[in-house]
Amino acid sequence: MKGRVAYLVERGRFELRDEEVRPLGEREILVRVGACGICTGDIYAFLGYPVWYRLPAALGHEPAGVVVDVGSRATRFKPGDRVAVLGGPGYADYVIVDESYAEPVPPGVPIEHALGEPLACAVNGVRLAEPKFGDTVAVVG
């Protein structure tokens, strides 16, 4: 099976490439990408700012979509399940991740609203801050 992957090839220009989807590892899942968040780092790379990786690069690490296939020892998901994923490349037709890097998307949540990475940032911030009832907090952004 083939899928398209968007590569940032130079400042301001992506290129779509057809690539063979590799076989799954035992605990991996194959997800058909329905939406992908755009990270600030991806924007900086697109605009030509220095980044930590070399071009061409397949970007996007905040995808969400539908499980197409599962590895032989994957147990958390089945084909047809909707998931939010932390991993990439997300600017692609398909992404493969270990099942531990995916979370189910609740029924009724549109896939384009199911981008888990921004939520994970907020949840981790609250866990680190350990606010107590009655504390004053600021929400920025």
Residue frames as a rotation matrix with the C-alpha (Angstrom) as fourth column:
MET 1
0.587 0.810 0.000 0.00
0.810 -0.587 0.000 0.00
0.000 0.000 -1.000 0.00
LYS 2
-0.539 -0.735 0.412 1.19
0.735 -0.649 -0.196 3.49
0.411 0.198 0.890 -0.82
GLY 3
0.560 0.664 -0.495 0.44
0.801 -0.586 0.120 6.82
-0.211 -0.464 -0.860 0.77
ARG 4
0.350 -0.401 0.846 1.38
0.368 -0.772 -0.519 10.43
0.861 0.493 -0.123 0.24
VAL 5
0.296 -0.362 -0.884 3.75
0.905 -0.190 0.381 12.21
-0.306 -0.913 0.271 2.62
ALA 6
0.889 -0.003 0.458 4.31
0.172 -0.925 -0.340 15.98
0.424 0.381 -0.821 2.62
TYR 7
0.159 -0.918 -0.364 8.00
0.982 0.108 0.158 16.87
-0.105 -0.382 0.918 2.91
LEU 8
0.896 -0.105 -0.431 9.25
-0.082 -0.994 0.070 20.35
-0.436 -0.028 -0.899 3.66
VAL 9
0.585 -0.669 0.459 11.98
0.811 0.475 -0.341 20.57
0.011 0.572 0.820 1.02
GLU 10
-0.606 -0.734 0.307 13.03
0.683 -0.678 -0.272 24.20
0.408 0.045 0.912 1.36
ARG 11
-0.809 0.292 -0.510 11.85
0.178 -0.706 -0.686 27.40
-0.560 -0.646 0.519 2.95
GLY 12
-0.360 0.774 -0.521 8.21
-0.664 -0.604 -0.440 27.93
-0.656 0.187 0.731 2.05
ARG 13
-0.020 0.346 -0.938 7.76
-0.943 0.304 0.132 24.77
0.331 0.888 0.320 -0.05
PHE 14
-0.046 0.126 0.991 6.33
-0.482 0.866 -0.132 21.34
-0.875 -0.484 0.021 0.66
GLU 15
-0.449 -0.078 -0.890 6.50
-0.848 0.351 0.397 18.47
0.282 0.933 -0.224 -1.82
LEU 16
0.498 0.667 0.555 4.10
-0.748 0.654 -0.113 15.50
-0.438 -0.358 0.824 -1.85
ARG 17
-0.548 -0.694 -0.467 5.81
-0.816 0.565 0.118 12.14
0.182 0.446 -0.876 -2.28
ASP 18
0.672 0.685 -0.281 4.24
-0.628 0.729 0.273 8.73
0.392 -0.007 0.920 -2.81
GLU 19
-0.486 -0.840 0.240 5.80
-0.837 0.370 -0.403 6.22
0.250 -0.396 -0.883 -0.44
GLU 20
-0.113 0.355 -0.928 5.25
0.040 0.935 0.353 2.59
0.993 0.002 -0.120 0.38
VAL 21
0.455 0.305 0.837 3.71
-0.827 -0.204 0.524 2.11
0.331 -0.930 0.159 3.84
ARG 22
-0.563 -0.796 -0.220 6.09
-0.632 0.587 -0.506 -0.13
0.532 -0.146 -0.834 5.76
PRO 23
-0.022 0.523 -0.852 4.96
0.293 0.818 0.495 -3.30
0.956 -0.238 -0.171 7.56
LEU 24
0.565 0.340 0.752 3.72
-0.569 -0.500 0.654 -2.87
0.597 -0.797 -0.089 11.13
GLY 25
-0.720 -0.694 0.017 5.72
-0.411 0.405 -0.817 -3.87
0.560 -0.595 -0.577 14.17
GLU 26
-0.669 0.426 -0.609 4.03
0.562 0.826 -0.040 -6.14
0.486 -0.369 -0.792 16.72
ARG 27
-0.211 0.572 -0.792 2.54
0.877 -0.246 -0.412 -3.35
-0.431 -0.782 -0.450 18.85
GLU 28
-0.919 -0.156 -0.362 2.11
-0.003 -0.915 0.403 -0.71
-0.394 0.372 0.841 16.19
ILE 29
0.142 0.969 0.200 -1.05
0.586 0.080 -0.806 0.67
-0.797 0.232 -0.557 14.62
LEU 30
-0.825 -0.251 0.506 -1.60
0.564 -0.414 0.714 2.11
0.030 0.875 0.484 11.15
VAL 31
-0.076 0.776 -0.626 -3.77
0.519 -0.505 -0.690 5.24
-0.851 -0.377 -0.365 11.20
ARG 32
-0.162 0.147 0.976 -5.37
0.908 -0.365 0.206 6.97
0.387 0.919 -0.074 8.21
VAL 33
-0.791 -0.257 -0.555 -4.81
0.504 -0.788 -0.354 10.64
-0.347 -0.560 0.753 9.05
GLY 34
0.175 0.917 0.359 -7.93
0.972 -0.219 0.086 12.80
0.158 0.334 -0.929 9.09
ALA 35
0.880 0.022 0.475 -6.41
-0.022 -0.996 0.085 15.95
0.475 -0.085 -0.876 10.62
CYS 36
0.130 -0.875 -0.466 -3.09
0.944 0.253 -0.213 17.13
0.304 -0.412 0.859 11.99
GLY 37
0.840 0.077 -0.538 -2.23
0.344 -0.842 0.417 20.04
-0.420 -0.535 -0.733 14.24
ILE 38
0.519 -0.695 0.497 0.37
0.384 -0.330 -0.862 22.51
0.764 0.638 0.095 13.04
CYS 39
0.472 -0.457 -0.753 3.18
0.850 0.010 0.527 22.93
-0.234 -0.889 0.393 15.56
THR 40
0.890 -0.211 -0.405 4.91
-0.194 -0.977 0.084 26.27
-0.414 0.004 -0.910 16.00
GLY 41
-0.065 -0.979 0.191 8.18
-0.180 0.200 0.963 24.52
-0.982 0.028 -0.189 15.20
ASP 42
-0.102 0.117 0.988 6.76
0.864 0.503 0.030 23.40
-0.493 0.857 -0.152 11.85
ILE 43
0.891 0.439 0.116 5.76
0.445 -0.795 -0.412 26.99
-0.089 0.419 -0.904 11.09
TYR 44
0.543 -0.765 -0.345 9.25
-0.405 -0.599 0.690 28.23
-0.735 -0.235 -0.636 11.97
ALA 45
-0.319 -0.671 0.670 10.80
0.301 0.598 0.742 25.63
-0.899 0.438 0.011 9.66
PHE 46
0.294 0.535 0.792 8.41
0.929 0.037 -0.369 26.60
-0.226 0.844 -0.486 6.85
LEU 47
0.988 0.123 -0.089 9.38
0.111 -0.986 -0.127 30.26
-0.103 0.116 -0.988 7.30
GLY 48
0.562 -0.825 0.061 13.08
0.162 0.038 -0.986 29.40
0.811 0.564 0.155 7.12
TYR 49
0.538 -0.380 0.753 14.12
-0.827 -0.413 0.382 29.82
0.165 -0.828 -0.536 10.75
PRO 50
-0.517 -0.790 -0.329 16.87
-0.662 0.613 -0.431 27.48
0.542 -0.005 -0.840 12.00
VAL 51
0.674 0.702 0.231 15.52
-0.716 0.543 0.438 24.13
0.182 -0.460 0.869 13.18
TRP 52
0.063 -0.668 0.742 17.11
-0.782 0.429 0.453 21.02
-0.621 -0.608 -0.495 14.71
TYR 53
0.242 0.053 0.969 16.55
0.341 0.930 -0.136 18.74
-0.909 0.363 0.207 11.71
ARG 54
-0.764 -0.574 -0.293 17.72
-0.128 -0.310 0.942 18.71
-0.632 0.758 0.164 8.11
LEU 55
0.369 0.841 -0.396 15.56
-0.601 -0.109 -0.792 19.21
-0.709 0.530 0.465 5.06
PRO 56
-0.279 0.960 0.008 13.85
-0.472 -0.145 0.870 17.50
0.836 0.239 0.494 3.40
ALA 57
-0.987 0.006 0.158 11.78
-0.143 0.383 -0.912 16.61
-0.066 -0.924 -0.378 6.46
ALA 58
-0.300 0.929 -0.218 8.40
0.303 0.310 0.901 14.92
0.905 0.205 -0.374 6.90
LEU 59
-0.905 -0.088 0.416 6.69
-0.288 -0.593 -0.752 17.01
0.313 -0.800 0.512 9.58
GLY 60
0.037 0.983 0.181 3.58
-0.735 -0.095 0.671 16.90
0.677 -0.158 0.719 11.74
HIS 61
-0.825 -0.362 -0.434 3.47
0.011 0.758 -0.653 15.11
0.564 -0.543 -0.621 15.09
GLU 62
-0.789 0.598 0.142 -0.11
-0.330 -0.218 -0.919 15.84
-0.519 -0.771 0.369 16.21
PRO 63
-0.734 0.510 -0.450 -2.35
-0.456 0.122 0.882 13.74
0.504 0.852 0.143 13.92
ALA 64
-0.411 0.689 0.596 -5.75
-0.434 0.427 -0.793 12.18
-0.801 -0.585 0.124 14.52
GLY 65
-0.418 0.276 -0.865 -7.57
-0.868 0.159 0.470 9.67
0.267 0.948 0.173 12.37
VAL 66
0.660 0.727 0.189 -8.96
-0.745 0.666 0.035 6.16
-0.101 -0.164 0.981 11.99
VAL 67
-0.249 -0.724 0.644 -7.11
-0.559 0.650 0.515 2.91
-0.791 -0.231 -0.566 12.70
VAL 68
0.296 0.254 -0.921 -6.68
-0.941 0.244 -0.236 0.90
0.165 0.936 0.311 9.49
ASP 69
0.483 -0.243 -0.841 -4.59
0.026 0.964 -0.264 -2.02
0.875 0.105 0.472 10.75
VAL 70
0.676 -0.280 0.681 -2.94
-0.735 -0.190 0.651 -3.25
-0.053 -0.941 -0.334 13.95
GLY 71
-0.321 -0.892 -0.319 0.21
-0.822 0.430 -0.373 -5.22
0.470 0.143 -0.871 14.68
SER 72
-0.121 0.257 -0.959 0.06
-0.035 0.964 0.263 -8.86
0.992 0.065 -0.108 15.76
ARG 73
-0.410 -0.075 -0.909 0.40
0.843 0.349 -0.409 -8.02
0.348 -0.934 -0.080 19.48
ALA 74
-0.906 0.192 0.378 -1.46
-0.250 -0.962 -0.111 -4.70
0.342 -0.195 0.919 19.56
THR 75
-0.614 0.666 -0.423 -4.45
0.762 0.640 -0.099 -4.95
0.205 -0.383 -0.901 21.88
ARG 76
-0.668 0.313 -0.675 -5.73
0.307 -0.711 -0.633 -1.43
-0.678 -0.630 0.379 22.56
PHE 77
-0.187 0.556 -0.810 -7.34
-0.702 -0.652 -0.285 -0.69
-0.687 0.515 0.513 19.20
LYS 78
-0.188 0.187 0.964 -9.03
0.586 0.809 -0.042 -2.36
-0.788 0.557 -0.261 16.25
PRO 79
-0.897 -0.100 0.431 -9.60
0.430 -0.427 0.795 -1.21
0.105 0.899 0.426 12.67
GLY 80
-0.016 0.913 0.409 -12.25
0.602 -0.318 0.733 1.49
0.798 0.258 -0.544 12.57
ASP 81
0.380 0.095 -0.920 -11.36
0.890 -0.308 0.335 3.01
-0.252 -0.947 -0.201 15.96
ARG 82
0.647 -0.152 0.747 -10.80
0.215 -0.904 -0.370 6.77
0.731 0.400 -0.552 15.98
VAL 83
0.433 -0.612 -0.662 -7.59
0.889 0.172 0.424 7.90
-0.145 -0.772 0.618 17.69
ALA 84
0.910 -0.393 0.133 -5.49
-0.375 -0.916 -0.142 10.94
0.178 0.079 -0.981 18.52
VAL 85
0.695 -0.713 -0.094 -1.79
0.688 0.697 -0.201 10.24
0.208 0.075 0.975 18.06
LEU 86
0.728 -0.641 -0.244 1.51
-0.468 -0.724 0.506 11.68
-0.501 -0.254 -0.827 19.22
GLY 87
-0.147 -0.787 0.600 3.93
0.274 0.550 0.789 10.85
-0.951 0.280 0.135 16.43
GLY 88
0.468 0.296 -0.833 4.50
-0.602 -0.583 -0.545 11.42
-0.647 0.757 -0.095 12.79
PRO 89
-0.995 -0.097 -0.025 4.77
0.082 -0.932 0.352 12.18
-0.058 0.348 0.936 10.04
GLY 90
-0.353 0.925 -0.142 1.29
0.443 0.031 -0.896 13.62
-0.824 -0.379 -0.421 10.49
TYR 91
0.089 0.334 -0.938 1.22
-0.704 -0.645 -0.296 15.55
-0.704 0.687 0.178 7.22
ALA 92
-0.892 -0.371 -0.257 0.60
-0.451 0.700 0.554 12.29
-0.026 0.610 -0.792 5.41
ASP 93
-0.050 0.881 -0.470 -2.14
-0.641 0.332 0.692 9.90
0.766 0.336 0.548 4.38
TYR 94
0.758 0.237 -0.608 -1.01
0.195 0.807 0.558 7.35
0.623 -0.541 0.565 6.98
VAL 95
0.006 -0.770 0.638 1.04
-0.862 -0.327 -0.387 7.31
0.507 -0.547 -0.666 10.17
ILE 96
0.403 0.008 -0.915 2.41
0.263 0.957 0.124 4.32
0.877 -0.290 0.383 12.08
VAL 97
-0.132 -0.433 0.892 2.91
-0.802 -0.482 -0.352 4.56
0.582 -0.762 -0.284 15.84
ASP 98
-0.892 -0.092 -0.443 3.26
0.214 0.777 -0.592 2.25
0.398 -0.623 -0.674 18.81
GLU 99
-0.010 0.998 -0.061 -0.23
0.548 0.056 0.835 1.79
0.837 -0.025 -0.547 20.24
SER 100
0.024 -0.031 -0.999 0.92
0.983 -0.182 0.029 3.45
-0.182 -0.983 0.026 23.49
TYR 101
-0.872 -0.375 -0.313 1.22
0.301 -0.918 0.259 6.74
-0.385 0.132 0.914 21.58
ALA 102
-0.667 0.725 0.174 -2.49
-0.035 -0.264 0.964 6.79
0.745 0.637 0.201 20.70
GLU 103
-0.858 0.514 -0.009 -5.63
0.008 -0.004 -1.000 7.59
-0.514 -0.858 -0.001 22.67
PRO 104
-0.430 0.766 0.479 -9.24
0.902 0.385 0.195 6.92
-0.035 0.516 -0.856 21.69
VAL 105
-0.947 0.266 0.183 -11.36
-0.219 -0.945 0.242 9.78
0.237 0.189 0.953 20.38
PRO 106
-0.654 0.745 0.128 -14.76
0.116 0.266 -0.957 9.89
-0.748 -0.611 -0.261 22.10
PRO 107
-0.339 0.641 0.689 -17.91
0.941 0.216 0.262 9.47
0.019 0.737 -0.676 19.97
GLY 108
0.682 0.732 -0.011 -19.29
0.729 -0.680 -0.080 12.76
-0.067 0.047 -0.997 18.73
VAL 109
0.332 -0.648 -0.685 -15.93
-0.015 -0.730 0.684 14.56
-0.943 -0.217 -0.252 18.75
PRO 110
0.985 -0.015 -0.169 -15.05
-0.170 -0.082 -0.982 15.67
0.000 0.996 -0.084 15.21
ILE 111
0.602 -0.798 0.023 -11.66
0.799 0.602 -0.011 14.28
-0.005 0.025 1.000 14.20
GLU 112
0.041 -0.609 0.792 -10.33
0.458 -0.693 -0.557 17.79
0.888 0.385 0.250 13.53
HIS 113
0.491 0.151 0.858 -11.04
-0.618 -0.633 0.465 18.61
0.614 -0.759 -0.218 17.20
ALA 114
0.999 0.014 -0.031 -9.28
0.007 0.795 0.606 15.48
0.033 -0.606 0.795 18.48
LEU 115
0.329 -0.942 0.059 -5.71
-0.029 -0.073 -0.997 16.73
0.944 0.326 -0.051 18.42
GLY 116
0.802 0.143 -0.580 -4.33
0.476 0.432 0.766 15.31
0.360 -0.890 0.279 21.64
GLU 117
-0.177 -0.979 -0.104 -0.95
0.857 -0.101 -0.506 17.04
0.484 -0.178 0.856 21.86
PRO 118
-0.446 0.020 0.895 -2.32
-0.202 -0.976 -0.078 20.48
0.872 -0.216 0.439 22.86
LEU 119
0.668 0.722 0.179 -4.55
-0.392 0.137 0.910 18.82
0.632 -0.678 0.374 25.47
ALA 120
0.565 -0.535 -0.628 -1.59
0.706 0.707 0.033 16.79
0.426 -0.462 0.778 26.77
CYS 121
-0.488 -0.749 0.449 0.36
0.408 -0.650 -0.641 20.04
0.772 -0.129 0.622 27.27
ALA 122
-0.069 0.555 0.829 -2.48
-0.613 -0.679 0.404 21.52
0.787 -0.480 0.387 29.34
VAL 123
0.863 0.418 -0.282 -3.00
-0.084 0.671 0.737 18.35
0.498 -0.612 0.614 31.40
ASN 124
0.210 -0.870 -0.446 0.73
0.823 0.404 -0.400 18.01
0.528 -0.283 0.801 32.11
GLY 125
-0.500 -0.356 0.789 0.90
0.004 -0.912 -0.409 21.68
0.866 -0.201 0.458 33.14
VAL 126
0.390 0.727 0.565 -1.92
-0.667 -0.200 0.718 21.19
0.635 -0.657 0.407 35.65
ARG 127
0.838 -0.102 -0.536 -0.32
0.332 0.875 0.353 18.02
0.433 -0.474 0.767 36.99
LEU 128
-0.174 -0.984 -0.037 3.03
0.721 -0.102 -0.686 19.77
0.671 -0.146 0.727 37.46
ALA 129
-0.476 0.026 0.879 1.49
-0.293 -0.947 -0.131 22.85
0.829 -0.320 0.458 39.11
GLU 130
-0.568 0.327 -0.756 -0.72
0.689 0.690 -0.219 20.76
0.450 -0.645 -0.617 41.43
PRO 131
-0.653 0.364 0.665 -3.29
-0.424 -0.903 0.078 23.53
0.628 -0.231 0.743 42.02
LYS 132
-0.820 0.432 -0.375 -5.59
0.566 0.515 -0.644 23.18
-0.085 -0.740 -0.667 45.00
PHE 133
0.130 0.953 0.273 -9.23
0.878 -0.239 0.416 24.26
0.462 0.185 -0.867 45.29
GLY 134
0.824 0.266 -0.500 -9.29
0.482 -0.792 0.374 28.01
-0.297 -0.549 -0.781 45.89
ASP 135
-0.244 -0.961 -0.128 -5.88
0.623 -0.257 0.739 28.71
-0.743 0.101 0.662 44.30
THR 136
0.624 0.305 -0.720 -5.63
-0.306 -0.752 -0.584 31.62
-0.719 0.584 -0.376 41.90
VAL 137
-0.144 -0.645 0.750 -4.38
0.613 0.537 0.580 30.57
-0.777 0.543 0.318 38.46
ALA 138
0.015 0.100 -0.995 -3.80
-0.635 -0.767 -0.087 32.26
-0.772 0.633 0.053 35.12
VAL 139
0.272 0.099 0.957 -4.70
0.619 0.743 -0.254 30.72
-0.736 0.662 0.141 31.79
VAL 140
-0.052 -0.407 -0.912 -2.64
-0.499 -0.780 0.377 32.20
-0.865 0.474 -0.162 28.95
GLY 141
-0.919 -0.369 -0.138 -3.32
-0.276 0.352 0.895 31.45
-0.282 0.860 -0.425 25.29
